[in-house]
Amino acid sequence: MPPSAAVEGGKTYGAPITAANAVPVAQLTQLLGTKDSAQVKLVGKATEVCQAKGCWMTMAIADGKQMRVRFKDYGFFVPKDISGKTVVINGWAHRETVPVSDLRHYATDAGKSEKEVAAITKPEQQLNFEADGVLVMEKSL
């Protein structure tokens, strides 16, 4: 399988997916309810991308927080310049406690200053996502 392919007005990374039946990312907390995880296809805007190699991105969820999207088995990456673009992601949304070491690593990848990285001192409860496929749209849906 090629790492990326052109599809219906966009480009896919990882497993080929389409925008069909994607649910707005703002509805994720309602979809999850009290469950710890769910398999879903979501659509929303990429807000931040790992500037080291495109190995994660974030998307805004309904409560104003960011959801980190990682890629299954570290098997593919996304372009580092897709912040603000509409993306469709397919995979597993899950709640987890992220340790300080990981939070600091992500902050460093995002280009945060040493002072900002050092200010991270507590683990965080987060909603995260493991995508097996990402579709970066050429136009907003």
C-alpha positions as CSV (number, residue, x, y, z in Angstrom):
1,M,0.0,0.0,0.0
2,P,1.5,3.4,-0.9
3,P,1.9,5.8,2.0
4,S,-0.4,8.3,0.3
5,A,-2.9,8.4,-2.5
6,A,-5.1,11.0,-4.2
7,V,-8.8,10.5,-3.3
8,E,-12.0,12.6,-3.9
9,G,-10.6,16.1,-3.5
10,G,-7.8,15.2,-1.1
11,K,-4.9,12.9,-0.3
12,T,-4.9,9.9,2.1
13,Y,-2.2,8.7,4.4
14,G,-2.2,5.2,5.9
15,A,-5.3,3.1,5.1
16,P,-7.4,4.6,2.2
17,I,-10.5,6.3,3.5
18,T,-13.2,8.6,2.2
19,A,-15.2,11.4,3.9
20,A,-18.4,9.4,3.6
21,N,-20.3,9.1,6.9
22,A,-17.7,11.0,8.9
23,V,-19.0,12.6,12.1
24,P,-17.9,16.2,13.1
25,V,-15.2,16.0,15.7
26,A,-17.2,18.3,17.9
27,Q,-19.7,15.5,18.5
28,L,-17.0,13.0,19.8
29,T,-17.7,13.5,23.5
30,Q,-21.4,12.8,22.9
31,L,-20.6,9.7,20.8
32,L,-18.3,8.3,23.5
33,G,-20.7,9.0,26.4
34,T,-19.3,7.1,29.3
35,K,-17.3,4.6,27.2
36,D,-13.5,4.7,27.4
37,S,-13.1,4.1,23.7
38,A,-15.0,3.8,20.4
39,Q,-14.1,3.1,16.7
40,V,-15.2,6.2,14.7
41,K,-14.6,8.3,11.6
42,L,-14.4,12.0,12.3
43,V,-14.0,15.2,10.3
44,G,-12.6,18.5,11.6
45,K,-9.6,20.8,11.3
46,A,-6.0,19.9,12.1
47,T,-4.9,22.5,14.6
48,E,-1.3,21.6,15.2
49,V,1.2,19.1,13.6
50,C,4.4,17.6,14.9
51,Q,7.1,19.7,13.3
52,A,9.8,17.0,13.8
53,K,8.3,14.6,11.2
54,G,4.5,14.8,11.1
55,C,4.1,11.9,13.5
56,W,1.0,13.3,15.3
57,M,-1.5,16.2,14.9
58,T,-4.1,17.7,17.1
59,M,-7.8,18.6,16.5
60,A,-10.1,20.8,18.6
61,I,-12.9,19.0,20.3
62,A,-16.1,20.5,21.7
63,D,-14.9,21.5,25.2
64,G,-12.1,23.7,23.7
65,K,-9.5,21.1,24.4
66,Q,-7.2,19.5,21.9
67,M,-7.3,15.8,20.9
68,R,-4.0,14.3,19.9
69,V,-4.1,12.0,16.8
70,R,-1.3,9.5,16.5
71,F,-0.9,7.1,13.6
72,K,-1.4,3.3,14.0
73,D,1.9,1.4,14.5
74,Y,3.8,4.6,13.7
75,G,3.2,3.4,10.2
76,F,2.7,6.7,8.4
77,F,3.1,10.4,8.9
78,V,1.2,13.5,7.6
79,P,2.6,16.7,6.0
80,K,3.9,19.2,8.6
81,D,2.0,22.1,6.9
82,I,-1.6,20.9,7.2
83,S,-2.6,23.1,10.2
84,G,-6.0,24.7,9.5
85,K,-6.9,22.1,6.8
86,T,-10.0,19.9,7.0
87,V,-9.0,16.3,7.8
88,V,-11.0,13.0,8.1
89,I,-9.6,10.4,10.5
90,N,-10.6,6.8,10.9
91,G,-9.7,4.7,14.0
92,W,-10.1,4.5,17.7
93,A,-10.9,7.4,20.1
94,H,-9.9,6.7,23.7
95,R,-9.5,8.3,27.1
96,E,-6.1,8.0,28.7
97,T,-3.8,9.6,31.3
98,V,-0.7,11.0,29.5
99,P,2.5,11.0,31.6
100,V,4.6,14.1,32.0
101,S,7.4,12.6,29.9
102,D,5.1,12.2,26.9
103,L,3.5,15.7,27.4
104,R,7.0,17.2,27.4
105,H,8.0,15.2,24.3
106,Y,4.9,16.5,22.4
107,A,5.6,20.1,23.5
108,T,9.2,19.8,22.2
109,D,7.9,18.3,18.9
110,A,5.5,21.2,18.6
111,G,8.4,23.7,18.9
112,K,7.5,25.0,22.5
113,S,10.3,26.9,24.4
114,E,12.3,25.1,27.1
115,K,10.5,27.2,29.7
116,E,7.1,26.0,28.4
117,V,8.3,22.4,28.4
118,A,9.6,22.7,31.9
119,A,6.3,24.1,33.1
120,I,4.6,20.7,32.4
121,T,4.7,19.0,35.8
122,K,1.5,16.9,36.0
123,P,0.1,14.0,33.9
124,E,-3.1,15.0,32.0
125,Q,-6.3,13.1,31.4
126,Q,-6.9,13.4,27.7
127,L,-9.0,12.2,24.8
128,N,-6.7,10.8,22.2
129,F,-7.1,9.0,18.8
130,E,-5.2,6.3,17.0
131,A,-5.8,6.7,13.3
132,D,-5.3,3.9,10.7
133,G,-6.1,6.4,7.9
134,V,-6.2,10.1,7.4
135,L,-7.7,12.1,4.5
136,V,-6.4,15.6,4.1
137,M,-9.1,17.5,2.1
138,E,-8.2,20.1,-0.5
139,K,-11.3,22.1,0.4
140,S,-13.4,22.4,3.6
141,L,-16.5,20.2,3.8
